[in-house]
Amino acid sequence: MAFLVSDLRQQILYTAKILFIQQGYHGLSMRQIAEALGVSKAALYYHFRDKEELLLAILDSYLDEMDTALQAIRQEQLDARRQIHALVELILFQPADQRAVIRLSSQEMAQLSLPARQAFDRAYHRKFLDPIRLILEEGIQSGELRPVDPTVATWALLGMMYPYFYPAHSGDLLPPAEVAERLVQIFLDGIALP
């Protein structure tokens, strides 16, 4: 299989992402990734020092995409409800393997070195959690949302979506738009009768 150098890097990231999701960090070797790509291990090591660096590149690429999308949502100057809805749709409309990257990051962090975990944690907060928290904070400040702890609310919202970070949920009966609508309604309006 012949790749241009930049194309090969992207193909490595994509293939390794799928394999990490399927097999986990310890269940996968650089040799298996090379075999799946039809390239030598040396070709992998040309782009990535080791498996840890490869996983971090996958996670960081995802965080960059999410950061860009979340900033775009915030810049639209929608009310808090619409921003939250756009966020939930952003995540649920992703292909199953993209959504699974969030789960992959939480499950595989313990396998990485302390400096790698710390670097990822800083990026995760800056590029993913903080923009969500800011949407909620702005909604609280504008009076659209009740005065709750925005950090706890951020984790609650993500917790509601966590089951959909598994590829198995890509075939659920409800279309993603309907799931998004229901999740946002439950998150913002609750399930108790008034």
C-alpha positions as CSV (number, residue, x, y, z in Angstrom):
1,M,0.0,0.0,0.0
2,A,1.7,3.3,-1.1
3,F,1.0,6.5,0.9
4,L,2.4,10.0,0.7
5,V,4.1,10.9,3.9
6,S,1.3,13.2,5.2
7,D,-1.4,10.8,4.0
8,L,0.4,8.0,5.8
9,R,0.3,9.9,9.1
10,Q,-3.4,10.5,8.7
11,Q,-4.0,6.9,7.8
12,I,-2.0,5.8,10.8
13,L,-4.1,8.0,13.1
14,Y,-7.4,6.7,11.6
15,T,-6.4,3.0,11.6
16,A,-4.8,3.1,15.0
17,K,-7.9,4.9,16.4
18,I,-10.2,2.1,15.2
19,L,-7.8,-0.6,16.6
20,F,-7.4,1.2,20.0
21,I,-11.2,1.4,20.2
22,Q,-11.6,-2.3,19.4
23,Q,-8.7,-3.8,21.3
24,G,-7.6,-1.2,24.0
25,Y,-4.2,0.2,24.6
26,H,-2.6,-3.0,26.0
27,G,-4.4,-5.2,23.6
28,L,-2.7,-3.6,20.6
29,S,0.9,-3.5,19.4
30,M,2.7,-1.3,16.9
31,R,3.3,-4.4,14.9
32,Q,-0.5,-5.0,14.6
33,I,-1.0,-1.4,13.5
34,A,1.7,-1.7,10.9
35,E,0.2,-5.0,9.6
36,A,-3.3,-3.4,9.4
37,L,-1.8,-0.6,7.3
38,G,0.4,-2.8,5.2
39,V,3.5,-0.8,6.2
40,S,6.6,-1.5,8.1
41,K,7.0,-0.8,11.8
42,A,9.8,1.6,10.8
43,A,7.2,3.6,8.9
44,L,5.1,4.0,12.1
45,Y,8.1,4.9,14.2
46,Y,9.0,7.6,11.6
47,H,5.8,9.4,12.6
48,F,5.4,8.3,16.2
49,R,8.0,7.6,18.8
50,D,5.9,4.9,20.5
51,K,2.4,3.7,21.1
52,E,1.8,6.3,23.8
53,E,2.7,9.1,21.5
54,L,0.4,7.6,18.8
55,L,-2.6,7.4,21.3
56,L,-2.0,10.9,22.5
57,A,-1.9,12.2,18.9
58,I,-5.3,10.5,18.2
59,L,-6.8,12.0,21.4
60,D,-5.3,15.5,20.7
61,S,-6.6,15.5,17.1
62,Y,-10.1,14.8,18.5
63,L,-9.8,17.5,21.1
64,D,-8.7,20.0,18.4
65,E,-11.7,19.1,16.3
66,M,-14.0,19.5,19.3
67,D,-12.4,22.8,20.4
68,T,-12.9,24.2,16.9
69,A,-16.6,23.1,16.8
70,L,-17.3,24.3,20.4
71,Q,-15.8,27.7,19.7
72,A,-18.0,27.9,16.6
73,I,-21.1,27.1,18.7
74,R,-20.2,29.7,21.2
75,Q,-19.6,32.4,18.5
76,E,-23.0,31.9,17.0
77,Q,-24.4,33.8,20.1
78,L,-27.3,31.5,20.5
79,D,-29.1,31.3,23.8
80,A,-27.9,28.7,26.3
81,R,-30.5,26.1,25.4
82,R,-29.6,26.2,21.7
83,Q,-25.9,26.1,22.4
84,I,-26.4,23.0,24.6
85,H,-28.6,21.4,21.9
86,A,-25.9,22.2,19.3
87,L,-23.3,20.6,21.6
88,V,-25.3,17.4,22.1
89,E,-26.0,17.2,18.4
90,L,-22.3,17.8,17.6
91,I,-21.4,14.7,19.7
92,L,-24.3,12.5,18.8
93,F,-24.1,13.2,15.1
94,Q,-20.5,12.1,15.0
95,P,-19.7,8.6,13.5
96,A,-19.6,6.0,16.3
97,D,-15.8,5.6,16.1
98,Q,-15.4,9.4,16.7
99,R,-17.7,9.4,19.7
100,A,-15.8,6.4,21.0
101,V,-12.7,8.5,21.3
102,I,-14.1,10.2,24.3
103,R,-14.6,6.9,26.0
104,L,-11.2,5.7,24.9
105,S,-9.5,8.6,26.5
106,S,-11.2,8.0,29.9
107,Q,-10.6,4.2,29.8
108,E,-6.9,4.2,28.6
109,M,-5.5,7.2,30.6
110,A,-4.3,4.9,33.4
111,Q,-2.1,3.1,30.9
112,L,-0.1,6.2,30.1
113,S,2.9,7.8,31.8
114,L,2.2,10.5,34.4
115,P,3.5,13.3,32.2
116,A,1.4,12.1,29.3
117,R,-1.7,11.9,31.5
118,Q,-1.1,15.4,32.8
119,A,-0.6,16.8,29.4
120,F,-3.8,15.2,28.1
121,D,-5.7,16.3,31.2
122,R,-4.7,20.0,30.6
123,A,-5.7,19.7,26.9
124,Y,-9.0,17.9,27.8
125,H,-10.0,20.7,30.2
126,R,-8.9,23.5,27.9
127,K,-10.3,22.2,24.6
128,F,-13.4,20.3,25.8
129,L,-14.6,20.8,29.3
130,D,-13.9,24.5,29.7
131,P,-15.9,25.5,26.5
132,I,-18.8,23.4,27.7
133,R,-18.6,24.9,31.2
134,L,-18.5,28.4,29.7
135,I,-21.7,27.8,27.8
136,L,-23.4,26.8,31.1
137,E,-21.8,29.7,33.0
138,E,-23.0,32.2,30.5
139,G,-26.5,30.7,30.7
140,I,-26.4,31.0,34.4
141,Q,-25.2,34.6,34.2
142,S,-27.9,35.6,31.7
143,G,-30.6,34.1,33.9
144,E,-31.5,31.3,31.4
145,L,-30.2,28.6,33.7
146,R,-30.6,28.1,37.4
147,P,-27.5,29.0,39.5
148,V,-25.9,25.6,39.8
149,D,-22.3,24.6,39.9
150,P,-21.3,24.8,36.2
151,T,-18.5,22.2,36.6
152,V,-21.0,19.7,38.1
153,A,-23.5,20.5,35.4
154,T,-20.8,19.9,32.7
155,W,-20.1,16.5,34.1
156,A,-23.8,15.7,34.4
157,L,-24.4,16.6,30.8
158,L,-21.5,14.5,29.6
159,G,-22.6,11.7,31.9
160,M,-25.9,11.6,30.2
161,M,-24.2,11.2,26.8
162,Y,-21.6,8.7,28.0
163,P,-23.6,5.6,26.9
164,Y,-23.6,7.0,23.4
165,F,-19.8,7.1,23.3
166,Y,-19.9,3.3,22.8
167,P,-20.0,2.2,19.1
168,A,-22.7,-0.3,20.0
169,H,-25.1,2.6,20.5
170,S,-24.8,3.7,16.9
171,G,-27.6,1.4,15.9
172,D,-30.1,2.5,18.6
173,L,-33.7,2.7,17.4
174,L,-34.0,6.5,17.8
175,P,-32.3,8.8,15.3
176,P,-29.5,11.0,16.7
177,A,-31.6,14.1,16.3
178,E,-34.4,12.7,18.5
179,V,-31.9,11.4,21.1
180,A,-30.3,14.8,21.2
181,E,-33.7,16.5,21.7
182,R,-34.7,14.2,24.5
183,L,-31.3,14.4,26.3
184,V,-31.4,18.2,26.2
185,Q,-35.0,18.3,27.4
186,I,-34.1,16.0,30.3
187,F,-30.9,17.9,31.1
188,L,-32.6,21.3,31.1
189,D,-36.2,20.6,32.1
190,G,-35.7,17.5,34.3
191,I,-38.1,14.6,34.5
192,A,-40.1,15.7,37.5
193,L,-43.6,17.1,36.9
194,P,-43.8,20.8,37.8
